[in-house]
Amino acid sequence: MSTVFGRTNEPWPATWLGLMAPHDGGEAARGRLAEAAVATGAPLDVTQGPSLWGPLLRGAENRTVAFGGRGIEAARDDSHAADLVSADLIGLLSSLGRPVLDLFFLRVRRAIEEYQLNGALMALESAREEGLVRHVGLSCEGPPLAALGLWQFHDAFVALALPRNPLRQEAFATLAPLAQQRRVGLVSFGALDWGVGLPFTVLEDGSERLVPDALEANRSDGCVLVGVRTPAEVEAALAQGRGDTDWSGLALRYRDPASWAHVAQNDPRVWVRQAARRAAGAAK
């Protein structure tokens, strides 16, 4: 399913895939993951190791997405901030072996100085005019009021990325209304990052499938970015839930120790079993 994504005025799929290095399997495993992700046609976030994915995405027509610019927090003036953002973009494109990035998100973790933001926006506008990046977005990765403080006076972004899951709703509640007012595309991340270090997995409680429900809740309000490490995770990321978007219901199931029993005992991956046991312990 695709809908027009914000002020890009283009149809973008509702599910985006964040490519992450597999825990095992090396280059062959990365190749299988890249092949499966490309076949979906989904936008691909290459922030985690662009040099790993660049050679594997040659010829792929998927849109490419990346997050960067966090270094502007230390910029001494606007020129320094512009140089830091430009360096990020050049490094990304060089690693990917691509002439243009479809969407670049400026990462904001805390309140920044006006000159730091002005320098970053100057560099991004220049990159857009030169054809190095097609669209520019804002990524809220800290207190939502910090992102709101700079965004409400600078309408330079066509997209907003923000964390959202049943335990992290503040950013969405604070920023989504302004995004709607400005016709800015919303993409949420962290739908499966609920604080216990559990990697992508289908949480089973009898016939319950928590992960597709959590993703479906995010897709109902925009797009969702899902980190994936294997072809099976790519398939699960595209799976549709039952349409149950009740966040309180998801949170209750998450906090139920019995919900983790199957994963903790039966998942073949050691790190998943360990994370599920931590989750069960935290839920008691």
Backbone hydrogen bonds, N-H to C=O, Kabsch-Sander energy under -0.5 kcal/mol:
donor,donor_aa,acceptor,acceptor_aa,energy
3,T,12,W,-1.9
5,F,10,E,-2.8
6,G,4,V,-1.0
7,R,158,V,-0.9
8,T,5,F,-1.8
9,N,6,G,-1.2
12,W,3,T,-2.9
14,A,1,M,-2.0
16,W,224,V,-3.0
17,L,43,P,-2.6
18,G,226,V,-3.1
19,L,17,L,-0.7
19,L,45,D,-2.0
20,M,228,V,-2.0
28,A,25,G,-0.7
29,A,25,G,-1.2
30,R,26,G,-2.0
31,G,27,E,-2.3
32,R,28,A,-2.1
33,L,29,A,-2.3
34,A,30,R,-2.8
35,E,31,G,-2.3
36,A,32,R,-2.2
37,A,33,L,-2.6
38,V,34,A,-2.7
39,A,35,E,-1.8
40,T,36,A,-0.7
40,T,37,A,-0.8
41,G,37,A,-0.6
41,G,38,V,-1.3
42,A,37,A,-0.6
44,L,63,R,-3.0
45,D,17,L,-3.0
45,D,43,P,-0.5
46,V,44,L,-0.6
46,V,65,V,-2.4
49,G,47,T,-1.6
52,L,49,G,-1.4
53,W,49,G,-1.4
54,G,50,P,-2.6
56,L,53,W,-0.5
57,L,53,W,-1.1
57,L,54,G,-1.2
58,R,55,P,-0.6
60,A,57,L,-2.3
65,V,44,L,-2.8
66,A,103,L,-1.9
68,G,105,F,-2.5
72,I,69,G,-1.7
73,E,70,R,-1.6
74,A,71,G,-2.0
75,A,72,I,-1.4
81,A,77,D,-2.2
82,A,78,D,-2.4
83,D,79,S,-2.3
84,L,80,H,-2.2
85,V,81,A,-2.1
86,S,82,A,-2.4
87,A,83,D,-2.3
88,D,84,L,-1.8
89,L,85,V,-2.3
90,I,86,S,-2.7
91,G,87,A,-2.5
92,L,88,D,-2.4
93,L,89,L,-2.6
94,S,90,I,-2.5
95,S,91,G,-2.2
96,L,92,L,-2.3
97,G,93,L,-1.8
98,R,93,L,-1.4
101,L,132,L,-2.5
102,D,64,T,-0.9
103,L,64,T,-1.5
104,F,135,H,-2.1
105,F,66,A,-2.6
106,L,104,F,-0.5
106,L,137,G,-2.9
107,R,68,G,-2.5
107,R,105,F,-0.6
108,V,139,S,-2.4
117,L,113,E,-2.0
118,N,114,E,-2.7
119,G,115,Y,-2.1
120,A,116,Q,-1.9
121,L,117,L,-2.8
122,M,118,N,-2.2
123,A,119,G,-2.1
124,L,120,A,-2.3
125,E,121,L,-2.6
126,S,122,M,-2.0
127,A,123,A,-2.4
128,R,124,L,-2.3
129,E,125,E,-2.4
130,E,126,S,-1.8
131,G,128,R,-1.0
132,L,127,A,-2.7
133,V,127,A,-0.9
134,R,101,L,-2.4
135,H,102,D,-1.0
137,G,104,F,-2.9
138,L,159,A,-2.3
139,S,106,L,-2.9
140,C,138,L,-0.6
140,C,161,A,-2.9
141,E,108,V,-3.0
141,E,139,S,-0.8
146,A,143,P,-1.3
147,A,143,P,-1.1
148,L,144,P,-2.7
149,G,145,L,-2.3
150,L,146,A,-1.2
151,W,147,A,-2.3
152,Q,148,L,-2.3
154,H,151,W,-1.1
156,A,154,H,-1.7
158,V,136,V,-2.6
159,A,136,V,-0.6
160,L,185,G,-3.2
161,A,138,L,-2.9
162,L,187,V,-1.7
164,R,189,F,-2.1
165,N,168,R,-1.5
168,R,165,N,-1.8
173,A,169,Q,-2.5
174,T,170,E,-2.1
175,L,171,A,-2.7
176,A,172,F,-2.2
179,A,175,L,-2.1
180,Q,176,A,-2.5
181,Q,177,P,-2.1
182,R,178,L,-2.2
183,R,180,Q,-0.9
184,V,179,A,-3.1
185,G,158,V,-2.3
187,V,160,L,-2.5
188,S,223,C,-2.4
189,F,162,L,-1.8
193,D,190,G,-1.0
194,W,192,L,-1.1
203,L,201,T,-0.8
204,E,202,V,-0.6
205,D,208,E,-0.8
207,S,205,D,-0.6
208,E,205,D,-1.6
210,L,203,L,-1.6
213,D,209,R,-1.1
214,A,210,L,-2.3
215,L,211,V,-2.4
216,E,212,P,-2.5
217,A,213,D,-2.1
218,N,214,A,-1.3
219,R,215,L,-2.5
220,S,216,E,-1.5
221,D,218,N,-1.7
222,G,219,R,-1.2
223,C,186,L,-2.5
224,V,14,A,-2.4
225,L,188,S,-3.1
226,V,16,W,-2.5
226,V,224,V,-0.5
228,V,18,G,-2.8
234,V,230,T,-1.8
235,E,231,P,-2.2
236,A,232,A,-2.2
237,A,233,E,-2.3
238,L,234,V,-1.3
239,A,235,E,-0.6
239,A,236,A,-0.7
241,G,212,P,-0.6
245,T,243,G,-1.1
247,W,245,T,-1.0
250,L,246,D,-1.9
251,A,247,W,-2.7
252,L,248,S,-2.2
253,R,249,G,-2.0
254,Y,250,L,-2.4
255,R,251,A,-2.0
256,D,253,R,-1.0
259,S,256,D,-1.8
260,W,257,P,-1.4
261,A,258,A,-1.1
262,H,204,E,-0.5
264,A,260,W,-2.9
265,Q,261,A,-1.7
266,N,262,H,-2.7
267,D,263,V,-1.8
270,V,268,P,-0.5
273,R,269,R,-2.1
274,Q,270,V,-2.4
275,A,271,W,-1.9
276,A,272,V,-2.6
277,R,273,R,-2.0
278,R,274,Q,-1.9
279,A,275,A,-2.4
280,A,276,A,-2.5
281,G,277,R,-2.3
282,A,278,R,-2.4
283,A,279,A,-1.6
284,K,280,A,-0.8
284,K,281,G,-0.6
